[in-house]
Amino acid sequence: MPVFDIQPRLRAGKLTLGADRTATRALMESLGFATSHSRDGMDYYDDNSIQLDFFDDDVLHFIGFAYSPNFDVSYCDNDPFDRDATALFQLILANEPSEIPFNDYDPFFPSQIIALWDAQEQYDYNGDHKRPVFATFSMGDQRYRDEMLANSSGGEHGVYAEALRAHLPTLATRAGLGAISDSSCIVRFVQGGVVKTFRCAATTNGEIQLCHCLDFRFGNRRWWR
């Protein structure tokens, strides 16, 4: 089984930040992963459990993982998807130069350029859903870090929501994000790898309107689909 060993700012296994898109696709194929689909600068693998973002220059800037039985992820000899959220947070924090308050929703570790998202029991696939486990583990390079920090402190201010309610069931498959039913009216928006959750109200024509979300600033708009 492939193991993606996390080396912050550098690589995840054989996936190397800074590699070009053509070479990365060839590498993934050699590892036995066919492309699930592509969208703009993003390639998805293993039913969306792996997201690679090449931004606008066809260079790999972001690597995102959700739980899958088809590969392992390792950070400091620990599986992020088999660790209690608090323990994983503290493990990553130990390699940061400054203290970061615990956050079980969307913590970002700027020195290592690592992002986690949404600790809940539903993502504890290895422990019978008894522990809060983070749904996604993501990493990036300096450009990704700069955009994350810019988005959190400035840039364009606003919100963004999916237009068609029919798309909701496909936003999350086995990718560790849980199933979204057609009636749940939940939209997940990925801002540089950190997933934001919107709760929406449906209109009579099947479109959805944003009724509540966290206030945030964003530049790039990216979907984990």
TIMIPA-244279 format. One record per residue (C-alpha): x, y, z; residue number from 1. Coordinates in Angstrom, 3 decimals. Layout:
> xx;yy;zz;resi
> X;Y;Z;NUM
...
This chain:
> xx;yy;zz;resi
> 0.000;0.000;0.000;1
> 1.385;3.462;-0.862;2
> 2.504;5.546;2.108;3
> 2.608;9.329;1.845;4
> 5.199;10.321;4.429;5
> 4.786;14.009;5.201;6
> 7.875;16.194;4.947;7
> 6.478;19.694;5.570;8
> 7.161;22.266;2.861;9
> 8.758;19.567;0.695;10
> 6.850;16.410;-0.122;11
> 4.342;13.747;0.785;12
> 5.948;10.449;-0.093;13
> 6.984;10.765;-3.728;14
> 4.673;13.723;-4.294;15
> 6.923;16.767;-4.411;16
> 5.804;20.351;-4.000;17
> 7.092;22.399;-6.933;18
> 6.782;19.513;-9.403;19
> 5.040;20.178;-12.690;20
> 1.603;18.795;-13.409;21
> 2.583;16.394;-16.196;22
> 5.287;14.740;-14.101;23
> 2.966;14.547;-11.088;24
> 0.248;12.849;-13.106;25
> 2.761;10.301;-14.387;26
> 3.936;9.679;-10.831;27
> 0.409;9.125;-9.540;28
> -0.269;6.694;-12.368;29
> 2.896;4.781;-11.484;30
> 1.611;4.522;-7.908;31
> -1.624;3.001;-9.169;32
> -3.866;6.056;-8.893;33
> -5.993;7.022;-11.875;34
> -7.325;10.569;-12.020;35
> -10.856;10.734;-10.617;36
> -11.372;14.037;-12.403;37
> -9.769;17.418;-12.948;38
> -11.131;20.897;-12.474;39
> -9.227;24.050;-13.382;40
> -5.846;23.752;-11.637;41
> -6.848;20.770;-9.503;42
> -6.489;17.019;-9.986;43
> -8.347;14.481;-7.810;44
> -7.508;10.841;-7.128;45
> -8.965;7.846;-5.308;46
> -12.568;9.072;-5.365;47
> -11.450;12.553;-4.243;48
> -9.433;11.329;-1.251;49
> -6.381;13.070;-2.728;50
> -6.526;16.641;-4.024;51
> -3.567;18.208;-5.816;52
> -3.704;21.907;-6.630;53
> -1.442;23.379;-9.285;54
> -2.912;26.871;-9.063;55
> -2.501;28.837;-12.305;56
> 1.057;27.845;-13.291;57
> 0.834;24.006;-13.464;58
> 3.183;23.690;-10.491;59
> 2.162;21.635;-7.452;60
> 1.497;24.047;-4.577;61
> -0.973;22.096;-2.427;62
> -1.492;18.441;-1.414;63
> -4.651;17.432;0.455;64
> -5.616;14.057;1.917;65
> -8.781;12.596;3.382;66
> -9.038;9.105;4.825;67
> -8.930;6.208;2.382;68
> -8.316;2.472;2.857;69
> -6.186;2.555;-0.308;70
> -3.200;4.473;1.069;71
> -1.618;5.607;4.328;72
> -0.517;9.061;5.425;73
> 2.275;9.437;7.961;74
> 3.343;12.507;9.925;75
> 6.219;11.956;12.363;76
> 5.453;8.215;12.253;77
> 1.808;8.849;13.136;78
> -1.290;8.333;11.017;79
> -3.278;11.617;11.101;80
> -6.486;9.673;10.485;81
> -5.850;7.366;13.448;82
> -5.104;10.013;16.078;83
> -7.407;11.862;18.411;84
> -7.757;15.461;17.215;85
> -6.132;16.940;20.311;86
> -3.197;14.527;20.134;87
> -2.629;15.256;16.450;88
> -2.850;18.995;17.046;89
> -0.265;18.792;19.829;90
> 2.002;16.572;17.727;91
> 2.095;19.119;14.904;92
> 2.286;22.059;17.315;93
> 5.474;20.579;18.834;94
> 7.221;21.412;15.556;95
> 5.996;24.992;15.419;96
> 8.147;27.847;16.797;97
> 5.173;29.649;18.362;98
> 2.161;28.598;20.388;99
> -1.134;28.187;18.520;100
> -4.444;27.926;20.417;101
> -6.232;24.625;19.956;102
> -8.816;24.727;17.190;103
> -10.823;21.651;16.231;104
> -12.336;23.183;13.091;105
> -9.692;24.639;10.766;106
> -6.255;24.952;12.400;107
> -3.367;26.191;10.271;108
> 0.296;25.718;11.196;109
> 2.143;28.455;9.298;110
> 5.731;27.364;9.901;111
> 5.149;23.857;8.514;112
> 2.356;25.007;6.174;113
> -0.040;22.312;7.340;114
> -3.820;22.677;7.548;115
> -6.382;20.423;9.236;116
> -10.161;20.515;9.048;117
> -13.197;19.582;11.123;118
> -12.562;17.117;13.946;119
> -15.594;14.904;14.503;120
> -16.303;11.325;15.578;121
> -17.783;10.543;12.168;122
> -14.263;10.647;10.676;123
> -12.855;8.065;13.108;124
> -12.838;5.226;10.589;125
> -10.109;3.322;12.443;126
> -11.606;3.588;15.923;127
> -15.272;2.755;15.511;128
> -16.225;6.443;15.398;129
> -15.510;7.051;19.080;130
> -12.810;9.733;18.830;131
> -12.881;13.191;17.246;132
> -10.571;12.853;14.235;133
> -9.740;15.516;11.666;134
> -11.372;14.912;8.287;135
> -8.530;16.260;6.144;136
> -4.778;16.752;6.376;137
> -3.276;19.218;3.905;138
> 0.106;20.736;3.206;139
> 1.506;23.351;0.867;140
> 4.445;25.453;-0.228;141
> 5.349;29.095;0.341;142
> 2.883;30.401;-2.227;143
> 0.075;28.459;-0.563;144
> 1.151;29.855;2.820;145
> 1.224;33.415;1.525;146
> -2.283;33.067;0.087;147
> -3.607;31.504;3.293;148
> -2.246;34.328;5.427;149
> -3.425;36.977;2.958;150
> -6.895;35.467;2.915;151
> -7.097;35.496;6.694;152
> -6.000;39.105;7.082;153
> -7.115;40.902;3.947;154
> -8.070;40.445;0.342;155
> -11.540;40.299;-1.091;156
> -14.335;39.994;1.459;157
> -17.434;38.021;0.724;158
> -19.085;34.629;0.538;159
> -19.469;32.023;-2.191;160
> -22.061;29.259;-2.516;161
> -22.774;26.423;-4.955;162
> -25.647;27.263;-7.257;163
> -27.416;23.950;-7.820;164
> -28.755;21.853;-4.999;165
> -28.365;18.765;-7.194;166
> -24.594;18.996;-6.785;167
> -24.676;18.545;-3.024;168
> -24.578;14.712;-2.926;169
> -21.356;14.680;-4.952;170
> -19.448;17.219;-2.861;171
> -18.247;14.448;-0.547;172
> -17.823;10.758;-1.316;173
> -15.450;8.428;0.461;174
> -13.111;11.404;0.805;175
> -13.538;11.537;4.561;176
> -16.051;14.357;4.413;177
> -19.145;12.231;5.030;178
> -22.210;11.850;2.838;179
> -24.275;14.945;2.129;180
> -27.931;14.270;1.392;181
> -29.904;16.247;-1.141;182
> -32.049;17.746;1.611;183
> -29.281;18.755;3.991;184
> -28.527;22.057;2.230;185
> -24.913;22.031;3.328;186
> -22.230;23.386;1.028;187
> -18.546;22.951;1.698;188
> -16.179;25.519;0.252;189
> -12.413;25.044;0.168;190
> -10.357;28.170;0.739;191
> -6.776;27.235;-0.066;192
> -7.310;23.782;1.380;193
> -9.278;24.805;4.448;194
> -12.869;23.725;4.072;195
> -15.634;26.144;5.069;196
> -19.129;24.806;5.739;197
> -22.211;26.780;4.697;198
> -25.754;25.991;5.799;199
> -28.215;27.073;3.166;200
> -31.928;27.378;2.530;201
> -33.373;25.969;-0.679;202
> -35.592;28.005;-2.965;203
> -38.568;26.636;-4.849;204
> -36.622;26.328;-8.130;205
> -33.975;24.092;-6.580;206
> -31.301;26.723;-6.143;207
> -29.883;27.464;-2.735;208
> -29.381;30.707;-0.898;209
> -26.785;31.343;1.744;210
> -28.455;31.894;5.100;211
> -25.588;31.467;7.537;212
> -21.829;31.122;7.379;213
> -18.709;32.158;9.163;214
> -17.474;35.598;8.172;215
> -14.150;35.303;6.366;216
> -11.991;36.848;3.707;217
> -10.914;34.983;0.600;218
> -9.095;35.390;-2.665;219
> -9.083;32.062;-4.520;220
> -12.278;30.019;-4.590;221
> -11.700;26.269;-4.627;222
> -14.078;23.336;-4.213;223
> -13.210;19.942;-2.738;224
> -15.603;17.895;-4.872;225
